[in-house]
């Protein structure tokens, strides 16, 4: 069983150079049928970290993209 940390989730979606390594871990875990769990706070921690990246201009996203994510 693997318990995810918000840092790994942020690396996956933020363009962080470690994102490829994080994706490889996910791919390996899925191919090995490893149970993947995340604490209930992971969604809030990830959202908080992404907000900080956006506010600090380390990650950019346009409003249209946000709408497409929220309302697919």
ChimeraX attribute file (.defattr): number of C-alpha atoms within 10 A of each C-alpha:
attribute: neighborCount
match mode: 1-to-1
recipient: residues
	/A:1	9
	/A:2	11
	/A:3	10
	/A:4	13
	/A:5	16
	/A:6	20
	/A:7	13
	/A:8	18
	/A:9	21
	/A:10	21
	/A:11	19
	/A:12	18
	/A:13	13
	/A:14	18
	/A:15	12
	/A:16	15
	/A:17	10
	/A:18	13
	/A:19	17
	/A:20	13
	/A:21	14
	/A:22	18
	/A:23	16
	/A:24	11
	/A:25	13
	/A:26	17
	/A:27	12
	/A:28	12
	/A:29	15
	/A:30	12
	/A:31	9
	/A:32	9
	/A:33	10
	/A:34	12
	/A:35	10
	/A:36	12
	/A:37	12
	/A:38	13
	/A:39	12
	/A:40	8
	/A:41	11
	/A:42	16
	/A:43	14
	/A:44	12
	/A:45	17
	/A:46	19
	/A:47	15
	/A:48	14
	/A:49	17
	/A:50	20
	/A:51	14
	/A:52	13
	/A:53	15
	/A:54	14
	/A:55	11
	/A:56	10
	/A:57	10
	/A:58	13
	/A:59	15
	/A:60	12
	/A:61	10
	/A:62	7
	/A:63	9
	/A:64	8
	/A:65	11
	/A:66	11
	/A:67	10
	/A:68	9
	/A:69	9
	/A:70	7
	/A:71	7
	/A:72	7
